[in-house]
Amino acid sequence: MDHFLYRDGSLYAEDVPLAEIAAAVGTPFYVYSTATLLRHFRLFDEALEGTEHLVCYAMKAASNQAILKTLAQAGAGMDVVSEGEYLRAKAAGVPGDRIVFSGVGKTAAEIRTALSGGVRQFNIESEPEMQVVSAIASELGVTAPITIRVNPDVDAKTHAKIATGKSENKFGIPIARASEVYALAASLPGLEVIGIDVHIGSQLTELAPFELAYRKVAELTEQLRSEGHSIRRLDLGGGLGIPYARSNEAPPLPVEYGALIKRTVGHLGCEIEIEPGRLIAGNAGLMVSKVIYVKSGEGRDFLILDGAMNDLIRPAMYEAYHDIVPVIETAPGAEQQPYDIVGPVCESGDTFAKQRNMPKLTAGDLVAFRSAGAYGAVMSSEYNTRPLIPEVLVHEDQFAVIRPRPTFDEMINRDTIPAWL
Ligand SMILES: *Cc1c(COP(=O)(O)O)cnc(C)c1O
């Protein structure tokens, strides 16, 4: 459920008409709903009630500080995958002891920044990384709390580019080598081993792969404890999918996922961490765009929008489906026709949908891409020297621009010309 509903024939974000935001900030833009962000966070938080836990929002999904602050004030921790994300979370007021540092290639500089500023734990992905974290911690005179990410060799049954839990993926250490790697960690002076981490992929639409992975983690917990390690925290990753096509998809609910966690690892008495990103932000955001032209082609009509693949890359990159709806509600029984919905960028990959049935639209009409809150704005670029589009946050009847559209001067003046030119 989200808070983007039609009222009196026009699409609203909470109590604000999207047309009003479009008039104020111009198109295209991203808009997020505070109530939806909070609702999704609380679904996870409540699903783990009765177990010591922390929901660490995977901020790579949508990392604007206004979003981080909204979630942090509700009690969320953050999962970060770079120094930039770490500093952004800090800037949004998240204390270090609520920031988990994940990622397969943390550099020495990133590790130093997090150790100096405070960190809940590092999720370690390899032995060389473990050595570097230990060395930097020793040099700074601190101990680094760590979990080790294990790769359970489970097929997440998701898009190949976002599956991470098979042995051929670059993530974690093979679960079969865990004993050896935990023994090495225990021998290093700068580390305190506190738990196990696993994350098998994103946009999972079934619970079975989680169940397989978490059962392996439960077994491993008992094995490592018997080998003398204190395993008291389990980071179970993120990855729960969302319905992109509302008509025919029903991925598992957070409450079912929470029950699965309690069933598979609840008996171990560990503190539970989860790192959902997409499910918190995905359906809490829309991209709103305007039709520039309706163009008739050979046997097909094109809707040419002012939004493009540089603004929302998921269709081009992952063959992702987004519901695209008119901002003015379609009258019941109104005529529909198929359109290819495209942006103005100079590649055929700049296609959002092919032969999508839509009501008849004309130049100037607004459309909204649903489920664009996660992996939308954060993956946008200035390809074709198109400005990053603004982000807007709605709270009840208020809205605020949380990232303005840069001016062309700002963009162009970032280049510097060498002396020889
Ligand atoms: C991307 C990622 C997540 C979040 O995945 P979602 O599918 O957005 O929930 C969580 N943990 C790690 C380590 C990740 O890389």
The ligand as a Gaussian input file, in Angstrom:
#p B3LYP/6-31G(d) Opt

LIG

0 1
 C       21.681000      -3.824000      -1.971000
 C       21.882000      -4.410000      -0.638000
 C       20.828000      -4.443000       0.276000
 C       19.429000      -3.975000      -0.042000
 O       18.771000      -4.764000      -0.983000
 P       17.250000      -4.448000      -1.320000
 O       16.907000      -5.413000      -2.374000
 O       17.170000      -3.048000      -1.779000
 O       16.461000      -4.683000      -0.071000
 C       21.087000      -4.918000       1.548000
 N       22.318000      -5.359000       1.900000
 C       23.356000      -5.349000       1.040000
 C       24.672000      -5.842000       1.483000
 C       23.175000      -4.894000      -0.255000
 O       24.195000      -4.890000      -1.119000

